[in-house]
Amino acid sequence: MSKQKRKIKLGRRVVEALDLPQETVSGRPKLTLQGRELILVENHKGIFECGESVVRLHTSCGILRVAGEGLTLLELSAERLYVTGLLCSVEYER
């Protein structure tokens, strides 16, 4: 078994043993919608575009596009980002 596969298996065991969420270790983004006015994006890699009608973010899964009206960044940190406004769609670009 290669070193990389052993590291992955060990990482999974640690996550299971400590009962940690998968996205914490995997680096995959976690999206939390709260009604139509707020979205929380955790594990993002930065802002690609930011405007009143669209916010585009770099993630490990590709570009995440949040569209709506009157969009505003409520909080921005290395770990998470809050977008408020009237949300119309959330999608990954191809």
MILO-68420 format. One record per residue: residue in three letters; x, y, z of N, C-alpha, C in turn. Coordinates in steps of 0.05 Angstrom, whole numbers, plus 5000, padded with zeros to 4 digits. Each point is the difference from the previous one (the first is absolute). Example, Ala and Ser with C-alpha at 12.3 -4.5 7.8 and 13.67 -1.06 7.14 Angstrom:
<sites>
ALA526448865156498250245000501850245000/SER499350214986501650245001498550225014/
</sites>
This chain:
<sites>
MET501749775000498350235000501850255000/SER499350204984501650244998499750175024/LYS502050195004499850185023497550174999/GLN499350104976497750174997497449865009/LYS499749754993497649855008499949955030/ARG502449955012500149965029499250265014/LYS501050234990499350265012497050054999/ILE498849944977497150044997498549835020/LYS500749745002498749825019500350095029/LEU502550095006500550105027498350255006/GLY499850184980498450245003497149945005/ARG499049814985497249925004499549885027/ARG501949845010499749885027500050225021/VAL501750204997500250225020497450155000/VAL498950064976497550154998497749845013/GLU499949744995497949845012500449985030/ALA502449965010500649975028499350265016/LEU500650234988499550255013497250114994/ASP498549864983497350084992500050284988/LEU501950054982500250264987498450004974/PRO499050224991498650014974502049954977/GLN499249864980501749944977501250254987/GLU498350214997501050244986502350145015/THR500249955025502250125016502749914990/VAL500249744994502549884992500450004970/SER497849964985500249964971500550274985/GLY499350225012500350264987497750064981/ARG498049824999497750064983498350225012/PRO498850164983498350225011497549895013/LYS499150155020497549935013498250254997/LEU497649964989498150224995497749975019/THR499350225012497750005018498250234992/LEU497649934990498050214993498150045023/GLN499550265006498250075021497850174987/GLY497849864993497850144985501050084973/ARG498950234990500850104974501850245002/GLU500850075025501550255004502949965009/LEU500949765006502749965011501249744992/ILE502550004991501449764995502750025014/LEU500849785013502649985012501649804984/VAL502450084991501849824985502549965017/GLU500549765008502449935015502049864982/ASN502650025005502149874985500250114972/HIS499650264996500450124973502950074997/LYS500850054975502850074995500450284990/GLY497950175002500250284992497750084982/ILE499950274996497950124983501150034972/PHE498449914980500650034972498750254989/GLU497550055008498550234991498050075022/CYS499550265003498150095020498550244990/GLY497349984998498350224991497349985014/GLU498350194994497350005012498249784990/SER500649894977498349784989501449734999/VAL502649995003501449744999502550015018/VAL500449785014502549955014501149734991/ARG502550004991501249764991502549945018/LEU500249755009502149925019501649774989/HIS502650005006501749774995499549805022/THR499649754993499849785019501649764989/SER500449805016501549764991498449854980/CYS497450054997498249864981499650174975/GLY501250234998499650184977498950275008/ILE499050154981498950275005497149975009/LEU499550115024497350005011498750274994/ARG497750004987498650254992497550045016/VAL499850225014497650085015498850234986/ALA497549984991498750214985497650105016/GLY499450264998497750115014499850304996/GLU498750135018499650294998501050135026/GLY501450224998501050145024501949845017/LEU501749844987501849835015502250175014/THR500649925024502050145016501649795016/LEU502750045002501649835017499750105029/LEU498949825016499650075028502549965017/GLU501349774994502549945014501849854981/LEU502650065001501949864984502449935017/SER500749755001502449915014501249774984/ALA502349915009501349784985498449745002/GLU498449975021498449765003497250014989/ARG498850245001497250014992499350274988/LEU497750004986499050234987496950005001/TYR498950235009497150035000499150194978/VAL498049924985498850184979497150045007/THR499150255001497250065005498850144976/GLY497450004999498550124978497849814992/LEU498650054979498049824990501349804982/LEU500449755010501349794985498249884979/CYS500949974976498449884978501149724993/SER502749974999501149744993502849975011/VAL500749745004502749935009500849764982/GLU502250034986500849784982503050004995/TYR501049774991502849984992500150044970/GLU502050164991500350054972501549774987/ARG499549944975501449794985502350114985/
</sites>
